[in-house]
Every structure is written in C-alpha cells, then in structure tokens.
Amino acid sequence: MITKAVTKWLTARRKDDDWSADLEPLAAVAVAVAERLDLGDVSGPLVKELRATLVDLGRPTEEEADAFELLAAELSAAVQHTED
C-alpha cells in the first residue's frame, strides 16, 4: 500500500519540470524503503528515512498535495506491534 502510494507520487513528480536524472537514485531508495514498510518492517528509522527521502525529492505540486498528505498521515499513524 505504501509502495503503491510512493510509486504514484514519484510518477507524478517525474513529470515536473525540475525533475532530473540525478534524483533517480533517491527515488529508488524511497521505493525500497516503502517496500520494506509494506512487508511489515515498520520501525521509526525506516519511516523517518522515507519521509526524509520524499522531502529531498521535492515538494509535490498543489495537485499532488492530497496524495502526499495521505501518505504522510498513513506513515504517521500509530502502528500496532503483535507478538508471534
């Protein structure tokens, strides 16, 4: 779910005039971290890393703000840990 939101945000962000190829490695980091979060590796450092990486990739345009805010809210939500 997080990976899907990040990928959607990146797809839209890549269309911006200020997007350049040097941002692609950072985009790959964002996707990799999102995938780990989706797999259940939800830790504070990973969530902070994703948030920081998305900030480094640039602010969303007004159209994308809603999707970015939803993603940020989802990442900020309390996570319940279950013992196996």
C-alpha positions in Angstrom: 0.0 0.0 0.0 2.8 2.4 0.9 4.8 1.3 -2.2 1.8 2.0 -4.4 1.4 5.5 -2.9 5.1 6.3 -3.2 5.2 5.0 -6.8 2.2 7.0 -7.7 3.7 10.1 -6.2 7.0 9.5 -8.0 5.3 9.0 -11.3 3.6 12.4 -10.9 6.8 14.0 -9.6 8.9 12.8 -12.5 6.6 14.9 -14.8 7.7 18.1 -13.1 10.0 20.5 -14.9 12.6 20.4 -12.2 12.9 16.6 -12.1 16.3 15.4 -13.3 18.1 12.1 -13.7 20.2 12.7 -10.6 17.1 12.3 -8.5 16.5 8.7 -9.7 18.8 7.0 -7.1 16.9 8.8 -4.3 13.6 7.7 -5.9 14.9 4.1 -5.8 15.7 4.5 -2.1 12.1 5.7 -1.5 10.6 2.7 -3.3 12.9 0.3 -1.5 12.1 1.7 1.9 8.4 1.7 1.1 8.6 -2.0 0.1 10.2 -2.8 3.5 7.5 -1.0 5.3 4.8 -2.9 3.3 6.5 -6.1 4.3 6.0 -5.2 7.9 9.4 -3.9 8.8 7.8 -0.8 10.4 10.3 0.9 12.5 10.8 4.6 13.4 14.1 4.9 11.5 12.6 3.5 8.3 9.5 5.7 8.5 11.8 8.7 9.1 14.0 7.7 6.2 11.1 7.5 3.8 9.8 10.9 5.0 13.2 12.5 4.6 13.7 10.9 1.2 10.4 12.2 -0.1 11.2 15.7 1.2 14.6 15.5 -0.5 12.9 14.6 -3.8 10.9 17.8 -3.7 7.6 19.2 -2.6 4.6 18.0 -4.5 2.6 20.3 -6.7 -0.8 21.5 -5.5 -2.5 18.7 -7.4 -0.3 16.1 -5.7 -0.5 17.5 -2.3 -3.6 15.4 -1.3 -1.8 12.2 -2.2 1.3 13.3 -0.4 -0.6 14.3 2.7 -2.5 11.0 2.7 0.8 9.1 2.5 2.3 11.3 5.3 -0.7 10.7 7.5 -0.5 6.9 6.9 3.1 6.8 7.8 2.5 8.9 10.9 -0.3 6.7 12.2 0.3 4.6 15.2 1.5 1.1 14.4 0.4 -1.9 16.4 3.0 -4.5 17.1 1.9 -8.0 17.5 3.8 -10.8 19.2 4.1 -14.0 17.2 
